Amino acid sequence: MATYKEIKGDLVERVATDPANPGEGDIWYNTTTGVLKGYKNIGGAWAAGGNLATGRSNLTGDGTQTAGLAFGGASPASNATEEYDGTSWAPGGNMGTARSTLAGAGTQTAGLAFGGNPGTGPTNVTEEYDGSAWTGGGNLGTSRRVLAGAGTQTSGLAFGGFIPPPTNATEEYNGTSWTAGGNMGTARYGLAGCGTQTAGLAFGGNPGGGATNATEEYNGSAWTAGGNLNTSRRAFTGTGIQTAGLGFGGRTTTAVATTEEYTGGSPASPTGAAASTLTTS
């Protein structure tokens, strides 16, 4: 069997600290920890998809990569809905209430839109999508914008947002009406969220004095602290489940393209090293 030196032409490097930017296949011995380490990039990459027909900011969405749904947004407040098939976007039925900074949950054929700003301040309006048209649902108990959402059309979760002030209020949707859930430990807006009504995840946002890295996990009745984001940020988004979450984009003091993966209890980057910065497509 060939040795590492015969393959690579070098002996294993001895270092006191791990290299900041290791290359694929690099191996080193950390003399401080006494551990032999190697580096393998286990992350994926972003590739360009089909463009939205309507350019807009502060929209939201739900669904999957091959059956996505985008709705609402600003430029000005929009009621536009578009459906994605994995390649291109096609028009869907317009929302009844045009608005930005709203939250969403569900799927392309069973979507949920709630809260946001129609241009006159926070709203509590909720709408349900059946794959072709939106109809009115039960209103949120608390009107708010820049909130986060998770779950499904018949088992939704709304949390955080701006009333003003920033709120920690959580509400649960049963397909007909919203009821109060357990409050988050940190009131904030511009946060990201994912998961389900009984296993939700809230992370980042603005508690009123800049970006936070706070993460909280929901069990269907109460929030508990989870592992903090590596990069404090606000005005970003997330997807996935409580034990396999994904947060990307947002702002620190400037816009960032950083992506982080959450495994339940602590965040990690797609590369397994420091948080990875990916360019947008």
C-alpha positions as CSV (number, residue, x, y, z in Angstrom):
1,M,0.0,0.0,0.0
2,A,1.3,3.4,-1.0
3,T,2.1,5.8,1.9
4,Y,0.8,9.4,2.2
5,K,4.3,10.7,1.4
6,E,4.5,8.6,-1.8
7,I,1.1,9.9,-2.9
8,K,1.5,13.5,-1.9
9,G,5.2,13.9,-1.9
10,D,5.3,15.2,1.6
11,L,5.1,14.1,5.2
12,V,2.0,15.1,7.2
13,E,2.5,18.7,8.3
14,R,2.7,19.4,12.0
15,V,1.0,22.6,13.1
16,A,0.0,24.3,16.4
17,T,-3.3,25.6,15.0
18,D,-5.5,24.4,12.2
19,P,-5.0,26.1,8.9
20,A,-7.5,28.9,8.2
21,N,-8.2,27.9,4.6
22,P,-7.3,24.3,4.0
23,G,-7.5,22.7,0.6
24,E,-9.4,19.7,-0.5
25,G,-7.5,16.6,0.7
26,D,-5.1,18.4,3.0
27,I,-4.0,16.4,6.1
28,W,-2.3,17.9,9.2
29,Y,-1.4,17.0,12.7
30,N,-2.4,19.5,15.4
31,T,0.3,19.4,18.0
32,T,-1.9,21.4,20.5
33,T,-4.8,19.0,20.5
34,G,-2.8,15.9,19.5
35,V,-5.3,15.1,16.7
36,L,-4.6,14.1,13.1
37,K,-7.1,16.0,10.9
38,G,-8.1,16.2,7.3
39,Y,-10.3,18.4,5.1
40,K,-13.0,17.4,2.8
41,N,-15.6,19.8,1.3
42,I,-19.0,18.3,1.9
43,G,-20.9,21.3,0.8
44,G,-22.8,21.9,-2.4
45,A,-23.0,24.9,-4.6
46,W,-25.6,27.3,-5.8
47,A,-26.5,27.3,-9.5
48,A,-28.7,29.8,-11.4
49,G,-32.4,28.9,-11.8
50,G,-35.1,30.6,-13.8
51,N,-35.7,34.2,-13.0
52,L,-39.0,35.5,-11.4
53,A,-41.2,37.3,-13.9
54,T,-41.7,40.1,-11.3
55,G,-38.6,41.6,-9.7
56,R,-39.4,42.5,-6.0
57,S,-38.0,42.6,-2.5
58,N,-39.4,41.6,0.8
59,L,-41.4,38.7,-0.6
60,T,-41.8,35.3,0.9
61,G,-42.4,31.7,-0.3
62,D,-42.9,28.1,0.5
63,G,-42.7,24.7,-1.1
64,T,-39.8,22.8,-2.5
65,Q,-37.0,23.3,-5.1
66,T,-39.1,21.6,-7.8
67,A,-42.5,22.9,-6.6
68,G,-41.9,26.4,-5.2
69,L,-44.2,29.3,-4.5
70,A,-43.3,33.0,-4.3
71,F,-45.8,35.6,-3.2
72,G,-46.1,39.2,-2.1
73,G,-43.2,41.7,-1.9
74,A,-42.6,45.3,-2.4
75,S,-42.0,47.6,-5.4
76,P,-44.6,48.8,-4.4
77,A,-46.6,46.3,-2.3
78,S,-47.4,43.4,-4.5
79,N,-50.0,40.7,-4.6
80,A,-48.2,38.7,-7.3
81,T,-47.9,34.9,-7.0
82,E,-45.6,32.7,-9.0
83,E,-45.1,29.0,-9.1
84,Y,-41.7,27.2,-9.8
85,D,-41.3,23.8,-11.4
86,G,-37.6,23.4,-10.9
87,T,-36.8,25.3,-14.1
88,S,-39.0,28.3,-14.6
89,W,-41.6,30.5,-12.9
90,A,-45.2,30.7,-14.1
91,P,-48.0,33.1,-12.8
92,G,-50.3,31.9,-10.1
93,G,-53.4,33.5,-8.6
94,N,-52.9,36.9,-7.1
95,M,-53.3,37.4,-3.3
96,G,-56.3,39.3,-2.2
97,T,-54.1,41.7,-0.2
98,A,-51.0,43.1,-1.7
99,R,-48.2,43.3,0.9
100,S,-44.5,43.1,1.7
101,T,-42.5,41.7,4.7
102,L,-45.1,38.9,5.2
103,A,-44.5,35.3,6.2
104,G,-45.4,32.1,4.5
105,A,-45.7,28.3,5.1
106,G,-47.0,25.2,3.4
107,T,-46.6,23.9,-0.2
108,Q,-47.3,25.1,-3.7
109,T,-50.8,23.6,-3.7
110,A,-51.5,24.3,0.0
111,G,-49.8,27.6,0.8
112,L,-50.3,30.0,3.7
113,A,-49.6,33.8,3.7
114,F,-49.9,35.9,6.9
115,G,-49.0,39.3,8.3
116,G,-46.9,41.8,6.5
117,N,-47.3,45.4,5.4
118,P,-49.8,46.5,2.7
119,G,-48.3,50.0,2.8
120,T,-50.3,51.3,5.7
121,G,-48.7,49.5,8.5
122,P,-48.7,45.9,9.9
123,T,-51.6,43.7,9.0
124,N,-53.1,40.5,10.5
125,V,-54.6,39.2,7.2
126,T,-54.2,35.5,6.5
127,E,-54.8,33.8,3.1
128,E,-54.7,30.2,1.9
129,Y,-53.6,29.0,-1.5
130,D,-55.0,25.9,-3.2
131,G,-52.7,25.8,-6.2
132,S,-54.6,28.3,-8.3
133,A,-56.3,30.9,-6.1
134,W,-56.1,32.5,-2.6
135,T,-59.0,32.7,-0.2
136,G,-59.2,34.4,3.2
137,G,-58.2,32.5,6.3
138,G,-58.5,33.4,10.0
139,N,-56.7,36.6,11.0
140,L,-53.6,36.6,13.2
141,G,-54.3,37.7,16.7
142,T,-51.4,40.2,16.5
143,S,-50.9,42.4,13.4
144,R,-47.2,42.5,12.5
145,R,-44.7,42.7,9.7
146,V,-41.2,41.3,9.2
147,L,-42.2,38.1,11.0
148,A,-41.2,34.5,10.4
149,G,-43.3,31.4,9.7
150,A,-43.1,27.6,9.6
151,G,-45.3,24.5,9.2
152,T,-48.2,23.8,6.9
153,Q,-51.5,25.3,5.8
154,T,-53.4,23.4,8.5
155,S,-50.7,23.4,11.1
156,G,-48.9,26.8,10.8
157,L,-46.6,28.7,13.1
158,A,-46.1,32.5,13.2
159,F,-43.4,34.1,15.4
160,G,-41.6,37.3,16.0
161,G,-42.1,40.5,13.9
162,F,-42.5,44.2,14.3
163,I,-45.7,45.8,15.6
164,P,-43.9,48.1,16.8
165,P,-42.0,47.4,19.0
166,P,-40.3,44.0,18.2
167,T,-42.5,41.2,19.5
168,N,-41.8,37.7,20.8
169,A,-45.4,36.5,20.2
170,T,-46.0,33.1,18.8
171,E,-49.3,31.9,17.2
172,E,-50.4,28.5,15.9
173,Y,-52.8,28.0,13.0
174,N,-55.1,25.0,12.7
175,G,-56.4,25.7,9.2
176,T,-59.2,27.9,10.4
177,S,-57.9,30.2,13.2
178,W,-54.8,31.3,15.1
179,T,-54.3,30.7,18.8
180,A,-51.5,32.0,21.1
181,G,-48.4,29.8,21.6
182,G,-45.4,30.1,23.9
183,N,-43.5,33.4,23.6
184,M,-39.9,33.4,22.3
185,G,-37.2,34.3,24.8
186,T,-35.9,37.1,22.5
187,A,-38.4,39.5,20.9
188,R,-37.1,40.3,17.3
189,Y,-38.1,41.0,13.8
190,G,-36.4,40.3,10.4
191,L,-35.6,36.8,11.7
192,A,-35.6,33.6,9.8
193,G,-37.5,30.4,10.6
194,C,-38.2,26.9,9.5
195,G,-39.6,23.6,10.7
196,T,-43.0,22.6,11.9
197,Q,-45.6,23.7,14.4
198,T,-44.3,21.2,16.9
199,A,-40.6,21.4,16.0
200,G,-39.9,25.0,14.9
201,L,-36.7,26.9,14.6
202,A,-36.2,30.7,14.9
203,F,-32.8,32.3,14.3
204,G,-31.2,35.7,13.9
205,G,-33.1,38.9,13.5
206,N,-33.1,42.3,15.1
207,P,-34.2,42.7,18.7
208,G,-34.2,46.5,18.3
209,G,-30.5,47.3,18.6
210,G,-28.9,45.5,15.6
211,A,-28.5,41.9,14.4
212,T,-28.5,38.9,16.8
213,N,-27.2,35.4,16.5
214,A,-29.8,33.9,18.9
215,T,-31.4,30.6,18.0
216,E,-34.5,29.1,19.6
217,E,-36.3,25.7,19.2
218,Y,-40.0,25.3,19.6
219,N,-41.6,22.0,20.8
220,G,-45.2,22.9,20.2
221,S,-45.7,24.8,23.4
222,A,-42.5,26.5,24.5
223,W,-39.2,27.9,23.1
224,T,-35.8,26.9,24.4
225,A,-32.3,28.2,23.5
226,G,-30.4,26.5,20.7
227,G,-26.9,26.9,19.2
228,N,-26.2,30.4,18.1
229,L,-25.5,31.4,14.5
230,N,-21.9,31.9,13.7
231,T,-22.8,35.2,12.0
232,S,-25.3,37.6,13.7
233,R,-27.7,38.9,11.1
234,R,-31.1,40.2,10.2
235,A,-33.4,40.5,7.2
236,F,-32.6,37.0,5.9
237,T,-34.4,33.7,5.4
238,G,-34.2,30.1,6.1
239,T,-35.6,26.7,5.2
240,G,-35.5,23.0,6.3
241,I,-36.4,21.4,9.6
242,Q,-35.4,21.9,13.2
243,T,-32.6,19.3,13.0
244,A,-31.5,20.2,9.4
245,G,-32.0,23.9,9.0
246,L,-30.5,26.3,6.5
247,G,-30.0,30.1,6.9
248,F,-28.7,32.3,4.1
249,G,-28.2,35.9,3.2
250,G,-29.2,38.9,5.3
251,R,-27.4,41.9,6.7
252,T,-24.9,42.5,9.5
253,T,-23.9,46.1,8.9
254,T,-23.8,45.3,5.2
255,A,-25.5,42.6,3.0
256,V,-23.9,39.2,3.3
257,A,-24.1,35.9,1.3
258,T,-23.2,33.7,4.2
259,T,-24.9,30.3,4.4
260,E,-25.1,28.2,7.6
261,E,-26.5,24.8,8.3
262,Y,-28.1,23.8,11.6
263,T,-28.0,20.2,12.9
264,G,-30.0,20.7,16.1
265,G,-28.2,22.2,19.0
266,S,-25.4,23.9,17.1
267,P,-24.8,25.5,13.7
268,A,-22.3,24.3,11.2
269,S,-21.1,25.5,7.8
270,P,-21.6,23.5,4.6
271,T,-17.8,22.9,4.5
272,G,-17.5,21.7,8.1
273,A,-15.0,24.5,8.8
274,A,-15.8,28.2,9.1
275,A,-19.1,29.6,7.8
276,S,-19.1,29.5,4.0
277,T,-19.7,32.5,1.9
278,L,-21.5,31.7,-1.3
279,T,-22.1,34.1,-4.2
280,T,-25.6,34.6,-5.3
281,S,-26.7,33.3,-8.7
